[in-house]
Amino acid sequence: EKIMGLQLIKTLGIEKLPPQEQEEILAKVNQRLEDVLLRVVLENVSDEEAKELRLILEKGENIEEKVAEITARVPMLAPKMEAAVAEEIGRLKKVLED
């Protein structure tokens, strides 16, 4: 988690910002990336599984285990997720550079 945060700080080019700002940006970026991943998963599963995932979210339960299970089972889902995250990080990097 910490290493990923440090990599993300470098990737986004925010290493010169004060630690407090870095943490705030990372929190927002992590939330955004989770949203992107969930969107990709929901686009690639059956309506039944999408309903199940939404129910887990509504209950506030941990969704990671279910997403990992789906990712292992659905062909080409992991590469789609990686591409979506890379694309979103590119967008966020541009926004932060402006």
C-alpha positions, 0 to 999 in steps of 0.5 A: 500500500505504502509502496504503491502510494509512493509510485503513484506520487511519482507517476502523478508528479506530485512529489514536490507538494507538501505531504498533507496535499499529497495525502489528499490527492492520493485519497481522491485518486485512489477513490477515483481508481476504485470507481473506474475498476468497479465500472469496468467490472460491472460492464463485463459481468452478467446482470445477476453478478452486477446486482450482487456487487451493487448489493455488497456496496450498498451494505458497505461490505468489502467488495474486493474478494468478490471482484477478485473472484470475478476477475479470475473467472472472466476472460480478459477482464484483468487487462481491461482493468489495467488499461482503464487504470492506466488511462485514468492515471494519464488523465489525472496526471494531465489535470495535475500538471495544469 
